[in-house]
Amino acid sequence: SLLQVLVLYFAKSAELAEVRSENITVPHQVTSLQLWQELVRKHPRLAAIRDQVVLAVRQEYASLGDELLILHPGDEVAVIPLSGASSFADIYG
């Protein structure tokens, strides 16, 4: 089943996507990599930061890969480039 989530773009990802936030429609279950691929399909320039980005769902980090994300309507998905932060703690403190 499909649902809407709010994607928040931070730092370089916001520059590349040219948007700070948007609602997208995604499956209830999706891997972090599939979710990233959907974002790149909408904003091809995001591909430039593929190797230096993590996603955060409800402030839980997911690196891009086979990790299965269980999404709920209205969840916030943050796109966080790591280039400017030495660790996750620098972002959420």
PyMOL Python script that loads the backbone (N, CA, C, O; Angstrom):
from pymol import cmd

cmd.read_pdbstr("""\
ATOM      1  N   SER A   1       0.845  -1.201   0.000  1.00  0.00           N
ATOM      2  CA  SER A   1       0.000   0.000   0.000  1.00  0.00           C
ATOM      3  C   SER A   1       0.879   1.248   0.000  1.00  0.00           C
ATOM      4  O   SER A   1       1.986   1.244   0.538  1.00  0.00           O
ATOM      5  N   LEU A   2       0.374   2.303  -0.605  1.00  0.00           N
ATOM      6  CA  LEU A   2       1.142   3.539  -0.740  1.00  0.00           C
ATOM      7  C   LEU A   2       0.721   4.558   0.308  1.00  0.00           C
ATOM      8  O   LEU A   2      -0.424   4.571   0.760  1.00  0.00           O
ATOM      9  N   LEU A   3       1.656   5.404   0.683  1.00  0.00           N
ATOM     10  CA  LEU A   3       1.352   6.454   1.648  1.00  0.00           C
ATOM     11  C   LEU A   3       2.240   7.651   1.381  1.00  0.00           C
ATOM     12  O   LEU A   3       3.203   7.566   0.618  1.00  0.00           O
ATOM     13  N   GLN A   4       1.913   8.765   2.010  1.00  0.00           N
ATOM     14  CA  GLN A   4       2.700   9.990   1.827  1.00  0.00           C
ATOM     15  C   GLN A   4       3.620  10.220   3.008  1.00  0.00           C
ATOM     16  O   GLN A   4       3.220  10.079   4.164  1.00  0.00           O
ATOM     17  N   VAL A   5       4.858  10.578   2.702  1.00  0.00           N
ATOM     18  CA  VAL A   5       5.800  10.993   3.730  1.00  0.00           C
ATOM     19  C   VAL A   5       6.355  12.356   3.355  1.00  0.00           C
ATOM     20  O   VAL A   5       6.309  12.765   2.195  1.00  0.00           O
ATOM     21  N   LEU A   6       6.879  13.050   4.352  1.00  0.00           N
ATOM     22  CA  LEU A   6       7.481  14.363   4.147  1.00  0.00           C
ATOM     23  C   LEU A   6       8.990  14.197   4.085  1.00  0.00           C
ATOM     24  O   LEU A   6       9.608  13.724   5.039  1.00  0.00           O
ATOM     25  N   VAL A   7       9.580  14.583   2.968  1.00  0.00           N
ATOM     26  CA  VAL A   7      11.032  14.506   2.821  1.00  0.00           C
ATOM     27  C   VAL A   7      11.625  15.880   3.120  1.00  0.00           C
ATOM     28  O   VAL A   7      11.204  16.889   2.555  1.00  0.00           O
ATOM     29  N   LEU A   8      12.604  15.898   4.014  1.00  0.00           N
ATOM     30  CA  LEU A   8      13.303  17.134   4.373  1.00  0.00           C
ATOM     31  C   LEU A   8      14.731  17.051   3.841  1.00  0.00           C
ATOM     32  O   LEU A   8      15.464  16.111   4.148  1.00  0.00           O
ATOM     33  N   TYR A   9      15.112  18.033   3.051  1.00  0.00           N
ATOM     34  CA  TYR A   9      16.449  18.042   2.458  1.00  0.00           C
ATOM     35  C   TYR A   9      17.332  19.018   3.231  1.00  0.00           C
ATOM     36  O   TYR A   9      16.949  20.164   3.469  1.00  0.00           O
ATOM     37  N   PHE A  10      18.514  18.550   3.619  1.00  0.00           N
ATOM     38  CA  PHE A  10      19.430  19.383   4.383  1.00  0.00           C
ATOM     39  C   PHE A  10      20.689  19.682   3.571  1.00  0.00           C
ATOM     40  O   PHE A  10      21.124  18.885   2.741  1.00  0.00           O
ATOM     41  N   ALA A  11      21.255  20.854   3.839  1.00  0.00           N
ATOM     42  CA  ALA A  11      22.573  21.239   3.318  1.00  0.00           C
ATOM     43  C   ALA A  11      22.649  21.028   1.800  1.00  0.00           C
ATOM     44  O   ALA A  11      21.805  21.521   1.051  1.00  0.00           O
ATOM     45  N   LYS A  12      23.660  20.298   1.368  1.00  0.00           N
ATOM     46  CA  LYS A  12      23.918  20.126  -0.068  1.00  0.00           C
ATOM     47  C   LYS A  12      22.734  19.469  -0.779  1.00  0.00           C
ATOM     48  O   LYS A  12      22.479  19.763  -1.947  1.00  0.00           O
ATOM     49  N   SER A  13      22.015  18.591  -0.096  1.00  0.00           N
ATOM     50  CA  SER A  13      20.889  17.921  -0.756  1.00  0.00           C
ATOM     51  C   SER A  13      19.786  18.923  -1.113  1.00  0.00           C
ATOM     52  O   SER A  13      19.126  18.778  -2.142  1.00  0.00           O
ATOM     53  N   ALA A  14      19.589  19.929  -0.271  1.00  0.00           N
ATOM     54  CA  ALA A  14      18.587  20.956  -0.577  1.00  0.00           C
ATOM     55  C   ALA A  14      19.011  21.789  -1.782  1.00  0.00           C
ATOM     56  O   ALA A  14      18.186  22.172  -2.612  1.00  0.00           O
ATOM     57  N   GLU A  15      20.315  22.063  -1.865  1.00  0.00           N
ATOM     58  CA  GLU A  15      20.841  22.796  -3.032  1.00  0.00           C
ATOM     59  C   GLU A  15      20.580  22.018  -4.317  1.00  0.00           C
ATOM     60  O   GLU A  15      20.111  22.568  -5.313  1.00  0.00           O
ATOM     61  N   LEU A  16      20.894  20.726  -4.271  1.00  0.00           N
ATOM     62  CA  LEU A  16      20.794  19.906  -5.480  1.00  0.00           C
ATOM     63  C   LEU A  16      19.346  19.664  -5.877  1.00  0.00           C
ATOM     64  O   LEU A  16      19.009  19.689  -7.061  1.00  0.00           O
ATOM     65  N   ALA A  17      18.494  19.431  -4.890  1.00  0.00           N
ATOM     66  CA  ALA A  17      17.081  19.169  -5.181  1.00  0.00           C
ATOM     67  C   ALA A  17      16.325  20.468  -5.473  1.00  0.00           C
ATOM     68  O   ALA A  17      15.242  20.457  -6.057  1.00  0.00           O
ATOM     69  N   GLU A  18      16.920  21.580  -5.055  1.00  0.00           N
ATOM     70  CA  GLU A  18      16.288  22.899  -5.197  1.00  0.00           C
ATOM     71  C   GLU A  18      14.944  22.960  -4.493  1.00  0.00           C
ATOM     72  O   GLU A  18      14.020  23.641  -4.938  1.00  0.00           O
ATOM     73  N   VAL A  19      14.853  22.240  -3.391  1.00  0.00           N
ATOM     74  CA  VAL A  19      13.648  22.256  -2.555  1.00  0.00           C
ATOM     75  C   VAL A  19      14.083  21.837  -1.154  1.00  0.00           C
ATOM     76  O   VAL A  19      14.979  21.008  -0.996  1.00  0.00           O
ATOM     77  N   ARG A  20      13.447  22.415  -0.144  1.00  0.00           N
ATOM     78  CA  ARG A  20      13.822  22.067   1.233  1.00  0.00           C
ATOM     79  C   ARG A  20      12.969  20.946   1.800  1.00  0.00           C
ATOM     80  O   ARG A  20      13.401  20.200   2.678  1.00  0.00           O
ATOM     81  N   SER A  21      11.755  20.840   1.285  1.00  0.00           N
ATOM     82  CA  SER A  21      10.883  19.757   1.746  1.00  0.00           C
ATOM     83  C   SER A  21       9.825  19.503   0.699  1.00  0.00           C
ATOM     84  O   SER A  21       9.487  20.384  -0.091  1.00  0.00           O
ATOM     85  N   GLU A  22       9.302  18.283   0.701  1.00  0.00           N
ATOM     86  CA  GLU A  22       8.224  17.931  -0.225  1.00  0.00           C
ATOM     87  C   GLU A  22       7.565  16.650   0.265  1.00  0.00           C
ATOM     88  O   GLU A  22       8.177  15.845   0.967  1.00  0.00           O
ATOM     89  N   ASN A  23       6.318  16.482  -0.118  1.00  0.00           N
ATOM     90  CA  ASN A  23       5.632  15.225   0.153  1.00  0.00           C
ATOM     91  C   ASN A  23       5.828  14.297  -1.034  1.00  0.00           C
ATOM     92  O   ASN A  23       5.707  14.709  -2.187  1.00  0.00           O
ATOM     93  N   ILE A  24       6.132  13.036  -0.737  1.00  0.00           N
ATOM     94  CA  ILE A  24       6.209  12.046  -1.812  1.00  0.00           C
ATOM     95  C   ILE A  24       5.375  10.824  -1.418  1.00  0.00           C
ATOM     96  O   ILE A  24       5.107  10.583  -0.241  1.00  0.00           O
ATOM     97  N   THR A  25       4.982  10.076  -2.420  1.00  0.00           N
ATOM     98  CA  THR A  25       4.204   8.862  -2.204  1.00  0.00           C
ATOM     99  C   THR A  25       5.127   7.660  -2.344  1.00  0.00           C
ATOM    100  O   THR A  25       5.811   7.502  -3.355  1.00  0.00           O
ATOM    101  N   VAL A  26       5.137   6.820  -1.322  1.00  0.00           N
ATOM    102  CA  VAL A  26       6.045   5.670  -1.284  1.00  0.00           C
ATOM    103  C   VAL A  26       5.308   4.448  -0.741  1.00  0.00           C
ATOM    104  O   VAL A  26       4.246   4.576  -0.133  1.00  0.00           O
ATOM    105  N   PRO A  27       5.880   3.262  -0.963  1.00  0.00           N
ATOM    106  CA  PRO A  27       5.298   2.068  -0.358  1.00  0.00           C
ATOM    107  C   PRO A  27       5.465   2.084   1.166  1.00  0.00           C
ATOM    108  O   PRO A  27       6.354   2.745   1.702  1.00  0.00           O
ATOM    109  N   HIS A  28       4.602   1.351   1.834  1.00  0.00           N
ATOM    110  CA  HIS A  28       4.667   1.212   3.295  1.00  0.00           C
ATOM    111  C   HIS A  28       5.999   0.596   3.720  1.00  0.00           C
ATOM    112  O   HIS A  28       6.574   0.987   4.736  1.00  0.00           O
ATOM    113  N   GLN A  29       6.485  -0.365   2.940  1.00  0.00           N
ATOM    114  CA  GLN A  29       7.787  -0.971   3.194  1.00  0.00           C
ATOM    115  C   GLN A  29       8.678  -0.735   1.987  1.00  0.00           C
ATOM    116  O   GLN A  29       8.294  -1.017   0.852  1.00  0.00           O
ATOM    117  N   VAL A  30       9.869  -0.217   2.240  1.00  0.00           N
ATOM    118  CA  VAL A  30      10.802   0.093   1.157  1.00  0.00           C
ATOM    119  C   VAL A  30      12.206   0.044   1.747  1.00  0.00           C
ATOM    120  O   VAL A  30      12.400   0.385   2.914  1.00  0.00           O
ATOM    121  N   THR A  31      13.178  -0.373   0.958  1.00  0.00           N
ATOM    122  CA  THR A  31      14.542  -0.322   1.482  1.00  0.00           C
ATOM    123  C   THR A  31      15.051   1.112   1.400  1.00  0.00           C
ATOM    124  O   THR A  31      14.544   1.927   0.629  1.00  0.00           O
ATOM    125  N   SER A  32      16.059   1.398   2.209  1.00  0.00           N
ATOM    126  CA  SER A  32      16.631   2.749   2.182  1.00  0.00           C
ATOM    127  C   SER A  32      17.161   3.077   0.790  1.00  0.00           C
ATOM    128  O   SER A  32      17.063   4.218   0.336  1.00  0.00           O
ATOM    129  N   LEU A  33      17.724   2.073   0.113  1.00  0.00           N
ATOM    130  CA  LEU A  33      18.249   2.323  -1.235  1.00  0.00           C
ATOM    131  C   LEU A  33      17.119   2.604  -2.231  1.00  0.00           C
ATOM    132  O   LEU A  33      17.246   3.488  -3.078  1.00  0.00           O
ATOM    133  N   GLN A  34      16.025   1.862  -2.134  1.00  0.00           N
ATOM    134  CA  GLN A  34      14.888   2.109  -3.028  1.00  0.00           C
ATOM    135  C   GLN A  34      14.317   3.503  -2.810  1.00  0.00           C
ATOM    136  O   GLN A  34      13.937   4.186  -3.761  1.00  0.00           O
ATOM    137  N   LEU A  35      14.262   3.916  -1.554  1.00  0.00           N
ATOM    138  CA  LEU A  35      13.749   5.255  -1.247  1.00  0.00           C
ATOM    139  C   LEU A  35      14.681   6.309  -1.850  1.00  0.00           C
ATOM    140  O   LEU A  35      14.219   7.280  -2.449  1.00  0.00           O
ATOM    141  N   TRP A  36      15.990   6.115  -1.691  1.00  0.00           N
ATOM    142  CA  TRP A  36      16.964   7.039  -2.284  1.00  0.00           C
ATOM    143  C   TRP A  36      16.798   7.091  -3.804  1.00  0.00           C
ATOM    144  O   TRP A  36      16.827   8.167  -4.401  1.00  0.00           O
ATOM    145  N   GLN A  37      16.624   5.925  -4.422  1.00  0.00           N
ATOM    146  CA  GLN A  37      16.486   5.885  -5.879  1.00  0.00           C
ATOM    147  C   GLN A  37      15.243   6.655  -6.334  1.00  0.00           C
ATOM    148  O   GLN A  37      15.250   7.286  -7.391  1.00  0.00           O
ATOM    149  N   GLU A  38      14.191   6.601  -5.542  1.00  0.00           N
ATOM    150  CA  GLU A  38      12.984   7.367  -5.865  1.00  0.00           C
ATOM    151  C   GLU A  38      13.266   8.872  -5.789  1.00  0.00           C
ATOM    152  O   GLU A  38      12.795   9.643  -6.625  1.00  0.00           O
ATOM    153  N   LEU A  39      14.034   9.276  -4.783  1.00  0.00           N
ATOM    154  CA  LEU A  39      14.382  10.698  -4.658  1.00  0.00           C
ATOM    155  C   LEU A  39      15.259  11.149  -5.825  1.00  0.00           C
ATOM    156  O   LEU A  39      15.094  12.256  -6.337  1.00  0.00           O
ATOM    157  N   VAL A  40      16.185  10.294  -6.243  1.00  0.00           N
ATOM    158  CA  VAL A  40      17.054  10.638  -7.367  1.00  0.00           C
ATOM    159  C   VAL A  40      16.257  10.686  -8.673  1.00  0.00           C
ATOM    160  O   VAL A  40      16.565  11.481  -9.562  1.00  0.00           O
ATOM    161  N   ARG A  41      15.243   9.844  -8.786  1.00  0.00           N
ATOM    162  CA  ARG A  41      14.395   9.878  -9.973  1.00  0.00           C
ATOM    163  C   ARG A  41      13.693  11.242 -10.072  1.00  0.00           C
ATOM    164  O   ARG A  41      13.542  11.792 -11.162  1.00  0.00           O
ATOM    165  N   LYS A  42      13.272  11.771  -8.933  1.00  0.00           N
ATOM    166  CA  LYS A  42      12.618  13.081  -8.915  1.00  0.00           C
ATOM    167  C   LYS A  42      13.625  14.217  -9.083  1.00  0.00           C
ATOM    168  O   LYS A  42      13.322  15.236  -9.702  1.00  0.00           O
ATOM    169  N   HIS A  43      14.814  14.038  -8.533  1.00  0.00           N
ATOM    170  CA  HIS A  43      15.843  15.087  -8.523  1.00  0.00           C
ATOM    171  C   HIS A  43      17.178  14.461  -8.935  1.00  0.00           C
ATOM    172  O   HIS A  43      17.997  14.139  -8.075  1.00  0.00           O
ATOM    173  N   PRO A  44      17.406  14.287 -10.239  1.00  0.00           N
ATOM    174  CA  PRO A  44      18.598  13.558 -10.708  1.00  0.00           C
ATOM    175  C   PRO A  44      19.922  14.102 -10.182  1.00  0.00           C
ATOM    176  O   PRO A  44      20.892  13.355 -10.056  1.00  0.00           O
ATOM    177  N   ARG A  45      19.970  15.395  -9.876  1.00  0.00           N
ATOM    178  CA  ARG A  45      21.245  15.965  -9.404  1.00  0.00           C
ATOM    179  C   ARG A  45      21.671  15.400  -8.045  1.00  0.00           C
ATOM    180  O   ARG A  45      22.840  15.495  -7.670  1.00  0.00           O
ATOM    181  N   LEU A  46      20.729  14.815  -7.314  1.00  0.00           N
ATOM    182  CA  LEU A  46      21.080  14.219  -6.018  1.00  0.00           C
ATOM    183  C   LEU A  46      22.090  13.072  -6.173  1.00  0.00           C
ATOM    184  O   LEU A  46      22.802  12.731  -5.228  1.00  0.00           O
ATOM    185  N   ALA A  47      22.141  12.491  -7.358  1.00  0.00           N
ATOM    186  CA  ALA A  47      23.062  11.366  -7.575  1.00  0.00           C
ATOM    187  C   ALA A  47      24.501  11.742  -7.225  1.00  0.00           C
ATOM    188  O   ALA A  47      25.308  10.874  -6.892  1.00  0.00           O
ATOM    189  N   ALA A  48      24.820  13.026  -7.300  1.00  0.00           N
ATOM    190  CA  ALA A  48      26.184  13.495  -7.027  1.00  0.00           C
ATOM    191  C   ALA A  48      26.624  13.210  -5.590  1.00  0.00           C
ATOM    192  O   ALA A  48      27.821  13.093  -5.330  1.00  0.00           O
ATOM    193  N   ILE A  49      25.684  13.098  -4.658  1.00  0.00           N
ATOM    194  CA  ILE A  49      26.069  12.893  -3.257  1.00  0.00           C
ATOM    195  C   ILE A  49      25.736  11.483  -2.764  1.00  0.00           C
ATOM    196  O   ILE A  49      25.692  11.227  -1.561  1.00  0.00           O
ATOM    197  N   ARG A  50      25.505  10.584  -3.708  1.00  0.00           N
ATOM    198  CA  ARG A  50      25.122   9.201  -3.382  1.00  0.00           C
ATOM    199  C   ARG A  50      25.993   8.566  -2.303  1.00  0.00           C
ATOM    200  O   ARG A  50      25.485   7.865  -1.427  1.00  0.00           O
ATOM    201  N   ASP A  51      27.301   8.808  -2.363  1.00  0.00           N
ATOM    202  CA  ASP A  51      28.218   8.117  -1.452  1.00  0.00           C
ATOM    203  C   ASP A  51      28.436   8.843  -0.133  1.00  0.00           C
ATOM    204  O   ASP A  51      29.190   8.373   0.720  1.00  0.00           O
ATOM    205  N   GLN A  52      27.782   9.981   0.037  1.00  0.00           N
ATOM    206  CA  GLN A  52      28.006  10.729   1.286  1.00  0.00           C
ATOM    207  C   GLN A  52      26.689  11.201   1.873  1.00  0.00           C
ATOM    208  O   GLN A  52      26.567  12.339   2.329  1.00  0.00           O
ATOM    209  N   VAL A  53      25.701  10.311   1.857  1.00  0.00           N
ATOM    210  CA  VAL A  53      24.400  10.717   2.364  1.00  0.00           C
ATOM    211  C   VAL A  53      23.812   9.592   3.209  1.00  0.00           C
ATOM    212  O   VAL A  53      24.017   8.412   2.926  1.00  0.00           O
ATOM    213  N   VAL A  54      23.081   9.976   4.243  1.00  0.00           N
ATOM    214  CA  VAL A  54      22.264   9.013   4.981  1.00  0.00           C
ATOM    215  C   VAL A  54      20.837   9.535   5.006  1.00  0.00           C
ATOM    216  O   VAL A  54      20.591  10.730   4.839  1.00  0.00           O
ATOM    217  N   LEU A  55      19.914   8.627   5.216  1.00  0.00           N
ATOM    218  CA  LEU A  55      18.526   8.994   5.419  1.00  0.00           C
ATOM    219  C   LEU A  55      18.216   8.829   6.898  1.00  0.00           C
ATOM    220  O   LEU A  55      18.795   7.973   7.567  1.00  0.00           O
ATOM    221  N   ALA A  56      17.316   9.637   7.400  1.00  0.00           N
ATOM    222  CA  ALA A  56      16.862   9.466   8.774  1.00  0.00           C
ATOM    223  C   ALA A  56      15.339   9.432   8.746  1.00  0.00           C
ATOM    224  O   ALA A  56      14.694  10.341   8.223  1.00  0.00           O
ATOM    225  N   VAL A  57      14.778   8.377   9.313  1.00  0.00           N
ATOM    226  CA  VAL A  57      13.328   8.228   9.392  1.00  0.00           C
ATOM    227  C   VAL A  57      12.946   8.296  10.856  1.00  0.00           C
ATOM    228  O   VAL A  57      13.389   7.471  11.654  1.00  0.00           O
ATOM    229  N   ARG A  58      12.137   9.261  11.210  1.00  0.00           N
ATOM    230  CA  ARG A  58      11.787   9.480  12.621  1.00  0.00           C
ATOM    231  C   ARG A  58      13.065   9.570  13.469  1.00  0.00           C
ATOM    232  O   ARG A  58      13.128   9.034  14.576  1.00  0.00           O
ATOM    233  N   GLN A  59      14.070  10.252  12.933  1.00  0.00           N
ATOM    234  CA  GLN A  59      15.362  10.480  13.596  1.00  0.00           C
ATOM    235  C   GLN A  59      16.139   9.195  13.856  1.00  0.00           C
ATOM    236  O   GLN A  59      17.027   9.170  14.709  1.00  0.00           O
ATOM    237  N   GLU A  60      15.810   8.118  13.122  1.00  0.00           N
ATOM    238  CA  GLU A  60      16.611   6.894  13.152  1.00  0.00           C
ATOM    239  C   GLU A  60      17.385   6.830  11.838  1.00  0.00           C
ATOM    240  O   GLU A  60      16.796   6.932  10.762  1.00  0.00           O
ATOM    241  N   TYR A  61      18.704   6.660  11.926  1.00  0.00           N
ATOM    242  CA  TYR A  61      19.519   6.700  10.717  1.00  0.00           C
ATOM    243  C   TYR A  61      19.473   5.411   9.922  1.00  0.00           C
ATOM    244  O   TYR A  61      19.383   4.317  10.479  1.00  0.00           O
ATOM    245  N   ALA A  62      19.536   5.561   8.618  1.00  0.00           N
ATOM    246  CA  ALA A  62      19.621   4.416   7.717  1.00  0.00           C
ATOM    247  C   ALA A  62      20.603   4.770   6.608  1.00  0.00           C
ATOM    248  O   ALA A  62      20.371   5.704   5.840  1.00  0.00           O
ATOM    249  N   SER A  63      21.700   4.023   6.527  1.00  0.00           N
ATOM    250  CA  SER A  63      22.580   4.221   5.383  1.00  0.00           C
ATOM    251  C   SER A  63      21.923   3.559   4.179  1.00  0.00           C
ATOM    252  O   SER A  63      21.034   2.720   4.327  1.00  0.00           O
ATOM    253  N   LEU A  64      22.368   3.942   2.988  1.00  0.00           N
ATOM    254  CA  LEU A  64      21.716   3.436   1.779  1.00  0.00           C
ATOM    255  C   LEU A  64      22.078   1.978   1.570  1.00  0.00           C
ATOM    256  O   LEU A  64      23.255   1.621   1.540  1.00  0.00           O
ATOM    257  N   GLY A  65      21.064   1.138   1.425  1.00  0.00           N
ATOM    258  CA  GLY A  65      21.325  -0.286   1.246  1.00  0.00           C
ATOM    259  C   GLY A  65      20.033  -1.079   1.373  1.00  0.00           C
ATOM    260  O   GLY A  65      18.955  -0.608   1.010  1.00  0.00           O
ATOM    261  N   ASP A  66      20.166  -2.290   1.894  1.00  0.00           N
ATOM    262  CA  ASP A  66      19.033  -3.219   1.947  1.00  0.00           C
ATOM    263  C   ASP A  66      18.201  -3.072   3.204  1.00  0.00           C
ATOM    264  O   ASP A  66      17.249  -3.827   3.403  1.00  0.00           O
ATOM    265  N   GLU A  67      18.537  -2.115   4.057  1.00  0.00           N
ATOM    266  CA  GLU A  67      17.784  -1.947   5.303  1.00  0.00           C
ATOM    267  C   GLU A  67      16.323  -1.628   4.987  1.00  0.00           C
ATOM    268  O   GLU A  67      16.024  -0.686   4.253  1.00  0.00           O
ATOM    269  N   LEU A  68      15.428  -2.422   5.548  1.00  0.00           N
ATOM    270  CA  LEU A  68      14.005  -2.228   5.278  1.00  0.00           C
ATOM    271  C   LEU A  68      13.443  -1.147   6.197  1.00  0.00           C
ATOM    272  O   LEU A  68      13.579  -1.212   7.418  1.00  0.00           O
ATOM    273  N   LEU A  69      12.813  -0.161   5.582  1.00  0.00           N
ATOM    274  CA  LEU A  69      12.177   0.907   6.344  1.00  0.00           C
ATOM    275  C   LEU A  69      10.672   0.649   6.363  1.00  0.00           C
ATOM    276  O   LEU A  69      10.064   0.392   5.324  1.00  0.00           O
ATOM    277  N   ILE A  70      10.086   0.719   7.541  1.00  0.00           N
ATOM    278  CA  ILE A  70       8.637   0.619   7.676  1.00  0.00           C
ATOM    279  C   ILE A  70       8.125   2.049   7.856  1.00  0.00           C
ATOM    280  O   ILE A  70       8.380   2.687   8.877  1.00  0.00           O
ATOM    281  N   LEU A  71       7.408   2.535   6.864  1.00  0.00           N
ATOM    282  CA  LEU A  71       6.981   3.929   6.871  1.00  0.00           C
ATOM    283  C   LEU A  71       5.511   4.048   7.265  1.00  0.00           C
ATOM    284  O   LEU A  71       4.705   3.155   7.006  1.00  0.00           O
ATOM    285  N   HIS A  72       5.190   5.161   7.888  1.00  0.00           N
ATOM    286  CA  HIS A  72       3.820   5.460   8.300  1.00  0.00           C
ATOM    287  C   HIS A  72       3.409   6.787   7.682  1.00  0.00           C
ATOM    288  O   HIS A  72       4.264   7.636   7.431  1.00  0.00           O
ATOM    289  N   PRO A  73       2.124   6.985   7.430  1.00  0.00           N
ATOM    290  CA  PRO A  73       1.680   8.247   6.828  1.00  0.00           C
ATOM    291  C   PRO A  73       2.189   9.443   7.640  1.00  0.00           C
ATOM    292  O   PRO A  73       2.063   9.483   8.864  1.00  0.00           O
ATOM    293  N   GLY A  74       2.765  10.412   6.926  1.00  0.00           N
ATOM    294  CA  GLY A  74       3.224  11.627   7.593  1.00  0.00           C
ATOM    295  C   GLY A  74       4.603  11.534   8.206  1.00  0.00           C
ATOM    296  O   GLY A  74       5.093  12.512   8.771  1.00  0.00           O
ATOM    297  N   ASP A  75       5.246  10.367   8.108  1.00  0.00           N
ATOM    298  CA  ASP A  75       6.616  10.264   8.621  1.00  0.00           C
ATOM    299  C   ASP A  75       7.508  11.308   7.962  1.00  0.00           C
ATOM    300  O   ASP A  75       7.299  11.697   6.813  1.00  0.00           O
ATOM    301  N   GLU A  76       8.506  11.749   8.718  1.00  0.00           N
ATOM    302  CA  GLU A  76       9.519  12.644   8.171  1.00  0.00           C
ATOM    303  C   GLU A  76      10.750  11.837   7.800  1.00  0.00           C
ATOM    304  O   GLU A  76      11.279  11.071   8.606  1.00  0.00           O
ATOM    305  N   VAL A  77      11.193  12.021   6.574  1.00  0.00           N
ATOM    306  CA  VAL A  77      12.413  11.384   6.089  1.00  0.00           C
ATOM    307  C   VAL A  77      13.412  12.492   5.809  1.00  0.00           C
ATOM    308  O   VAL A  77      13.183  13.329   4.935  1.00  0.00           O
ATOM    309  N   ALA A  78      14.507  12.507   6.535  1.00  0.00           N
ATOM    310  CA  ALA A  78      15.520  13.536   6.335  1.00  0.00           C
ATOM    311  C   ALA A  78      16.622  12.997   5.431  1.00  0.00           C
ATOM    312  O   ALA A  78      17.064  11.857   5.571  1.00  0.00           O
ATOM    313  N   VAL A  79      17.055  13.846   4.498  1.00  0.00           N
ATOM    314  CA  VAL A  79      18.174  13.521   3.612  1.00  0.00           C
ATOM    315  C   VAL A  79      19.365  14.332   4.100  1.00  0.00           C
ATOM    316  O   VAL A  79      19.366  15.560   4.018  1.00  0.00           O
ATOM    317  N   ILE A  80      20.386  13.633   4.612  1.00  0.00           N
ATOM    318  CA  ILE A  80      21.456  14.319   5.320  1.00  0.00           C
ATOM    319  C   ILE A  80      22.813  13.994   4.700  1.00  0.00           C
ATOM    320  O   ILE A  80      23.311  12.878   4.851  1.00  0.00           O
ATOM    321  N   PRO A  81      23.409  14.952   4.011  1.00  0.00           N
ATOM    322  CA  PRO A  81      24.772  14.750   3.495  1.00  0.00           C
ATOM    323  C   PRO A  81      25.754  14.779   4.668  1.00  0.00           C
ATOM    324  O   PRO A  81      25.636  15.609   5.569  1.00  0.00           O
ATOM    325  N   LEU A  82      26.716  13.871   4.642  1.00  0.00           N
ATOM    326  CA  LEU A  82      27.641  13.775   5.768  1.00  0.00           C
ATOM    327  C   LEU A  82      28.889  14.622   5.588  1.00  0.00           C
ATOM    328  O   LEU A  82      29.718  14.706   6.493  1.00  0.00           O
ATOM    329  N   SER A  83      29.030  15.251   4.426  1.00  0.00           N
ATOM    330  CA  SER A  83      30.281  15.958   4.159  1.00  0.00           C
ATOM    331  C   SER A  83      30.584  17.019   5.206  1.00  0.00           C
ATOM    332  O   SER A  83      31.748  17.233   5.547  1.00  0.00           O
ATOM    333  N   GLY A  84      29.563  17.682   5.719  1.00  0.00           N
ATOM    334  CA  GLY A  84      29.815  18.763   6.660  1.00  0.00           C
ATOM    335  C   GLY A  84      29.808  18.336   8.113  1.00  0.00           C
ATOM    336  O   GLY A  84      30.111  19.143   8.992  1.00  0.00           O
ATOM    337  N   ALA A  85      29.468  17.083   8.384  1.00  0.00           N
ATOM    338  CA  ALA A  85      29.380  16.627   9.769  1.00  0.00           C
ATOM    339  C   ALA A  85      30.264  15.405   9.952  1.00  0.00           C
ATOM    340  O   ALA A  85      30.231  14.479   9.141  1.00  0.00           O
ATOM    341  N   SER A  86      31.048  15.403  11.010  1.00  0.00           N
ATOM    342  CA  SER A  86      31.965  14.280  11.181  1.00  0.00           C
ATOM    343  C   SER A  86      31.235  13.057  11.713  1.00  0.00           C
ATOM    344  O   SER A  86      31.717  11.935  11.559  1.00  0.00           O
ATOM    345  N   SER A  87      30.078  13.257  12.338  1.00  0.00           N
ATOM    346  CA  SER A  87      29.332  12.109  12.852  1.00  0.00           C
ATOM    347  C   SER A  87      27.871  12.474  12.979  1.00  0.00           C
ATOM    348  O   SER A  87      27.499  13.646  12.914  1.00  0.00           O
ATOM    349  N   PHE A  88      27.053  11.465  13.158  1.00  0.00           N
ATOM    350  CA  PHE A  88      25.612  11.675  13.325  1.00  0.00           C
ATOM    351  C   PHE A  88      25.341  12.597  14.518  1.00  0.00           C
ATOM    352  O   PHE A  88      24.421  13.414  14.488  1.00  0.00           O
ATOM    353  N   ALA A  89      26.152  12.454  15.559  1.00  0.00           N
ATOM    354  CA  ALA A  89      25.908  13.232  16.785  1.00  0.00           C
ATOM    355  C   ALA A  89      26.002  14.730  16.521  1.00  0.00           C
ATOM    356  O   ALA A  89      25.369  15.532  17.208  1.00  0.00           O
ATOM    357  N   ASP A  90      26.802  15.101  15.515  1.00  0.00           N
ATOM    358  CA  ASP A  90      26.932  16.526  15.189  1.00  0.00           C
ATOM    359  C   ASP A  90      25.611  17.093  14.671  1.00  0.00           C
ATOM    360  O   ASP A  90      25.358  18.294  14.769  1.00  0.00           O
ATOM    361  N   ILE A  91      24.779  16.218  14.123  1.00  0.00           N
ATOM    362  CA  ILE A  91      23.545  16.692  13.508  1.00  0.00           C
ATOM    363  C   ILE A  91      22.426  16.760  14.540  1.00  0.00           C
ATOM    364  O   ILE A  91      21.804  17.806  14.730  1.00  0.00           O
ATOM    365  N   TYR A  92      22.178  15.630  15.205  1.00  0.00           N
ATOM    366  CA  TYR A  92      21.058  15.611  16.156  1.00  0.00           C
ATOM    367  C   TYR A  92      21.519  15.892  17.576  1.00  0.00           C
ATOM    368  O   TYR A  92      20.698  16.070  18.476  1.00  0.00           O
ATOM    369  N   GLY A  93      22.834  15.931  17.779  1.00  0.00           N
ATOM    370  CA  GLY A  93      23.377  16.258  19.091  1.00  0.00           C
ATOM    371  C   GLY A  93      22.974  15.243  20.146  1.00  0.00           C
ATOM    372  O   GLY A  93      23.353  15.378  21.309  1.00  0.00           O
TER     373      GLY A  93
END
""", "prot")
cmd.dss("prot")
cmd.show_as("cartoon", "prot")
cmd.util.cbc("prot")
cmd.orient("prot")
